[in-house]
Amino acid sequence: MFRLLITALVFSILLSIPAFGAQPVTVKVIPKGDETILQIEGDFTSYKALGRYSPARLIMELNGAFLPPGTKRELQIKSPFASKVQLIPFQSGVSVVVFSKDPKELFKYYVEENEGVISVSLRGKAPSVLPKNQPPSLYTGQKITMDFFKTDIHNVMRLFGEITGKNIVLDERVKGEVTISLKDVPWDQALEMILDANNLIKEEKNGVITIRPLPTEPAGQGVLVSTPIPKERLGAVREWSKEKAKEAQMFSLFYKAKVLEAEGDLRESFKTYEEVYRLMRSNESLMRANGWILEFLCEGAFKLGSLEKAYYYAKEALKVKGEEQWAAHVAAISAAMIGKETEAKIYFDMAMSMGDTNPDLLLNYGLFLENTGNGEGALGIYKRYEELMGPDLDVGLRVARIYKEAGDKERACQKYRELITYSSVEEKGLTAAIYENIKGTCGEGVVK
C-alpha cells in the first residue's frame, strides 16, 4: 500500500442485507384534527428527511430498511396536505416519498422518532423558502454541501458562522435538531431552509444575525420558570458543559478541514485535522470512532514531507486501533527515512506478522534490509514477492545485484540471463545495461 509514501487508502463498501426476521417498511395514515400523522414502521439503521420542490414533496430515506416482493409501492391518502405516498427501494434502503396536495407548495412537517417508529406530522403549507418578492437569483452566498442527521441546531449555526464570518446569536428558546442533505446550495438559501423547517426567523443588523422562534402568540407578560441546580451537582454540570463545548468546537473544525481538503489546501486542512485530534485524543471512545483521522494525518504528513509527524501519528494509530498493518507499515517507513533503523526493523517485523501478502510492504521491507546490509534477508523477501506477484524486472534486478555483491557469480549470471528474456527490458531501455552485467559478471559475451 505504501511505496515509501502513502499512495491510497482502501475503503470497504458493505451492502445492507436484511437480517432474518427483520421488519419491512409499512406506512399508516392517521387523521388527527388539523393535522395528518404518517406512522412509518420497520427496521432501519438511520434515516434523514428532506423537503423538495418541483413537485413539492417530503423524502424520508431509511437506510438499512427493505421492502419484500409484492409490497404495494403507492398509497393514495385522504389529507388536506398530501395526496399520496410512494415507497421506493434503493441500494441501501427504502425512500418514503410524501407528495404535497399542492405540487407548488410544500406542507409543514415535523418528524419524531421513538423506538424505531417514525411519526411525521403534516400541518398546512410550509413558509416559502424565499423571502417575499425576492427572486432566487438574490441568493449570493458561497455554495456549500452538507449532510446532517439529527444534529443539534446550535452546532449547525456555529458552522454557518464559520462559513460566513458573521456573528450568529441564538435566542435561548431556540432548540431542536437538524436532519438535511444539500449539495451545491448557496449558504443563505440553506440557512433559510433550515430556519423554515424549524419555525425560526432571523434578523440581521450590522453583520450580526439573530435567530429566534417564529412568534405564535400575541406578545404579553410571561412567567419565567427556573429550576435551581443543587450545589453537589454543579461540578458534574460544568464538566458536561465543557464536553459539549469541546464537541461543538470539534464539529466546526471537522467541517472547516473538509472544506479546505476539497479546495486542495493540504497544509491548512492538515493543521485543522491536527486541532481536531488534539481535542479528541483524551476521549478514548471518540478516538476509536474516528480513527480514520490518524490515517489522514499519516498520509498528509508524508505528502508535506514531515516524516517525524508521520512516524508519531502511525504510532498513535497503533495505540488507538490496535494491530493495524498499514499503521505498522507507515511507522516502519518513516522510521527508516529519519534514520531510526532499530525502530524501523521492529515495525517492519510487526507489519509482516500481520500478513506477508502485501506487495508494497514486501518491496519496502526488502529495500530496507538491502540498504542496511542484510542481503540474505532481502533475498528471502524478494522471493516471497515473486511467489505472489510473478516475475518482476525491478525485483529481479535487485536479486541479481545482491548475488553479484555477495560474490555468487553463478546465481547472479543465472538471474541476469533470465531477466534478458523479459519483454519489459526493452521497454525500459535496460537491454544494454543487462548485457553489460552479463558480460562483466559471467566473463563471457552474449549473442543478441
N, C-alpha and C positions, 0 to 999 in steps of 0.2 A: 504494500500500500504506500510505502514511503521510499522514494529513491533519493535519499539524502535531503529531501524536503517533502512536505505533505502534498500529495497530488490530488487526493479526493477523499471524501467521507462517504461511507456506504450506508444507505438508509434502507431498512426493510419496510415493505408495504404489505400490511396484513389485511386481507379481505374479511369482512364480518360474515360469519356463518351462523344462522340461528341455532341456538342450543336446543337439544331435545326438550320438549315441554314448554318452550318459550311461547309467550302470549302474543298473537298477532295484533296489529293495529285495528281498533274499532273506534267509530265516532258516534256519539249520541247528541241529539239536539234537544235542549231543554228550554222552552219559552219561560220567561220569568219577568212579568211586569213590563217595564220599559227597556228590557234588555233580552238578549238571546245568549244562552250558555251553550258552548260546544264542549263536550267532555270527551277527551281523547285518552284512550287507554291502550296499553300494550307495553311490551318490553323494549326499552331503548337505553342507550348508554349516555346520550347527551342530546340536547335539542337547541335550536335557535329559531327566533321568529323575526320576520321582516315584512314590512308593508311595501307593496309595489303598485305602480300606476300603469295605465295603458295596457290592459284594463286594470282597474283598481282591484286589488286582491291582497290577502294575507297568506304568506307562505310559512308553514311550520316544517322545519327539516328535523326529522327524528333519526339520529344516527344509531345504527345497530338494530333498527326495527325491521320488520318484514311483513309481507302480505302472502298468504297461502294462495295456491292456484284456485281460480274460480271466485275470488273475492270481488264483490261489486265495487267498481272503481269510481263511480259518480253517484252522488246523493243530492237530489233536489230538496231544498228545505223551505219551510214557510217562516219567513222572518222579514221584518221591515227593513233590515240592514243587509242581509246576504241572500243570494239566490241559489247557490249550490256549493257543494264540497266535492273536491276530487282527491283521490288517493293515487299518488304517482310513485312507484318504486324507482330508486336509483341505486348506484353500485353499492353504497354502504348504508342504505337505509330507505326510509319512506318519507315523501313530502305530502303534507296535508295542506291543500290549497283551498282557501275560502274566498269565493268571488263576491264582490260587493254588489248590492242590488242596483246601484248606480255605477256603471263602469267608469265614470269620470271622477267619482268621489269615493274615497276610502272611509269606511266606518271607523269609529274609535274602537280600540281593542285593548284589553287588559289580560295579561297572561299570568297564571299562577300554577305552580306545580307542587303537588303534595303526594308523597309516597307513590310515585310513578304514574299518577293521574294528572293530566294537564287540563286545566279549565280555562277556556278562552271566553271572556265576556265581551259581547258586541254591543255597542251603545252609540247610536246616532252616527253622524258624519264626523270624521276627523278634521281638525283645522287644516286648511291648505298649507302645504309645505312652503309656499311662497307668501311673503307679506302682501297685503292688498296693494293693487296697482303696481306691483313690482315684477317686471318680466324676468324670465330665467337668466337672461344674459347678464343681469346685475350680480350674479354670484361670481365673485372675482377671486375668492380665496385659493390658496395653493391646493392642488388636488391631492387627496390622501386616500389610502386604502386601509380599512380597519375591520377587525372581526372580533366582536366582544360576545361573551356568553356569561350572562348573569354577573356582570362586573359592577361593582359599586359605582354609582354615578359620580361620587366625589373624585374617584380615581380617573374617571373618564374626563371630567372637567379639568383636572390638573394636566392631563395630556393635551387638551385643547390650548391651555395656557402655554405649554412648551412649544406647540406648533405656531401659535400666533404671536407670541411675545407680549400678549396683553395680560393685564391683571384680571382674573376672574374671581368674583366674590359670590359665594352661595349663601342664600338665606338659610338660617338654621332649620327651617321647616323642610328644606329640600332633602328628600330621601328616596331610596329605590335603587334598582339595578337596571343595567342596560344590556340588551341582547340584540345585536345588529351586525350585519355583514355588508360592507360597502366597498366598492372598487372604483378608484379614479373619480372621486366625487369632490367638488370644492369644499374646503373645510367649513365655510359659512353655511353651505347647504346642509352638510352632515349635522352641524350643530342644530339647525332649525328642525331637522327630522327627529333628532333625539329629544329636543325640548317638547315638540308636539306630541310625541308618543308618551311622554311622561307628564303632560298637562302643566308644563312650565313656560314661563315667559322670560324675556331678557330685556334689559335696558343698558344702553351704552353711553357713557359720558366721559369725555377726556381720556379715552383709551382704557377705561375700566368697565368691564361687563358684569352687571349684577343679574343674578338668576334667582327667580322666586316662583312659588306656585301660582298657577292661574287663579285669580280671585273667583270664588264660588258663592260667597255670602256677602251681603251688604256690610260695609265697614261698621264696626261697633266696638264696644268695650268688651274685651275678652278677659278670661281668667287664666293667670299663669299658675300652672301646677308644677311643682318641683318635688323631687324625691331626694332627700339628703343621703349621701354615701357614708356609711359608718367608717370611722377612723381606721379601724383594723383592716378595712378593705382598700384603703387609699393606695397602699403600696402596690397591690395587685393591679389596680386600675391604671396606675401610672405606667407599670410595665406593659400592660396591654396596649395603652395609648402609644407607647414607644414602638412596639412591634407593628401597630397599624400604620404609624408614620413611616417606618422603615419599608413596609410593604408597598405603600404608595410611592415612595421615592424609587424603589426598585422597578415598579411598573412603568414609571415615567422614563427611567433610564433605559429600560428594555426597548421601549418604542423609539427613543432617540437613537439608540445603537442600530436598530433595524433600518431606520431612515438613512442613516449615514452609510450603512452597509449597501443599501440599494443604490445610493448615489455614487458608490465606488470609492468612498473616502475610508480606506482601510485603517489608516493611522488613527483617525479620530474615533471610528467605531470600535477599534481595539481598546483605546483608552476608556471608552464608555463601558464596554463589557467588563473591563478590569474593575471599574467602580461598582458594577453590579455584583461581581464576585466578592469584593471586599465586604459588601453589605450582607451577603447571604452566607459567607463561609462559617459563621458561628452557629448557623442553624442547620443541623445535620439532615433533617428531612427535606428542607429546601434544596440543599446541595444534591441529595440523591435524585430528587425530582427534576433538577435542571443541570445534571451532569454534563449535558451537551455543551454547556458554555466553556468547559475546560477544553473540549476538542477544538472549539473555535479559537480559544486563546493560544493553544499549541500551534495551530495552523497559522494564525496571524503572526505569532512571534517568529516563525520560520520565514514567512514572506517579508517581514520587516527587518530580518537579519539579526534579531535578538535571540541568540542561541541560549544564553543563560536563562532567559524567561521561558523559552520552550522547555528547557530541562526542568525548571521549577514547576511549571504547570503540569507537565507529564507526571511528575512525582505526586503532585496533589491529586491528579486523576486516579492514580493507583490507590491512594488513601481512601478516596470517596467511592470509587466504583469497583474496587477490589481487583481481581485478576482480569485485566483488560489488555489483550495483546498489543493493540495499537498504542496504548499508553507506555507500555514497557519498551516498545519499538522506538517511539519518539524519544524517550529518556535515554536509550542506548545511543541513537544517532547524535543527539545534541551533546551528550557527554563526550562522545568520541571527538566531535568537532571543536570542543573547547578544551581538549587535552586531558580529560578525566578518563584515562584508559581503563583503570581498575573498575570504576563505576560502570563504564560502558560495557565491559565484559559481563558484569553481574546482570545488567538489564537485558543484554542480548540473550544470555542463557535463560533468563526469566521468560522472555518472549518466546524462545524456542520451546520451553517446557509447556507452553500453552498450545503448541501445534507447530509442526515443521513443514507446513504445506503452503505458506505464504511466499510467493516468489520474490517479492520486494525485500522481505525480511531475510531470505536466504542470500540474495545478492549483496545486501548491505553488510550482513554478518561475514560473508566470505571476504569482502573487500577489507573489512576491519581486521580480520585475522591475518590477511595477507600483509597489510600495512604495518601490523605490529610484530611481524616476523614469524608468525605461526603458519607457515606454508602448508604443513601437513593437515592442520585443522581446516584451512581454507579449501584444500582439495576435497575433503570429505563433504563440505557444504556445497561446493560446486557440483559434485557428482550427484548429490541429492536433488539439486536444481534440475539437472539434465534428466534425472529419472522422472521428474514431474512434468517438465516442460518440453522435453525432447532436445535435439541438437540446437545449440545457440552459439553463434560466431563469437560474440564478446566473451561469453563464459569460456568457450573453448580456447581462445587466445590467452586468457588468464591461466588456465590449466597448463597449457604448453609452456608459458613463461615460468611458472613455478617449477615444473620438471627441469627446464633448462637451467634455472638458477641453482637448483639442488644438485646439478651435475648428472642427472639421469637422462643422458642423451637419447637412449633407446626409446623411452616413453615420450620424450619431447618430439623426436622425429616422427614417431607414430602419430602423435596428435596433430603436428603440422601437416603431414600428408593427408590426414583425414579432413582437415579444415580446407585444404586447397580445392576439395571437391564440392564445397558448399556454394550454392548459387548466389548467395548474398556477398561473397568475397568480391566478385567483380563489381556488383552494385555499389559497394562501399569503397571501391578503389584500393583494395588491400592485396591484390594479386601479387604485385611486385614485392611487397614487404614480406609476404609469407614465403614466396620463393627464395628470397634472400635469407630468411631464417632457416629454411630447409638446407640451403647450401652451407651456411655458416655452422649450423648445429650438427648436421649429418655428415659434413665433409664430402658432399657429392653434388653433382649437378642434377637438374631435374628437367625432364623432357616436357616441354609445354605443349 
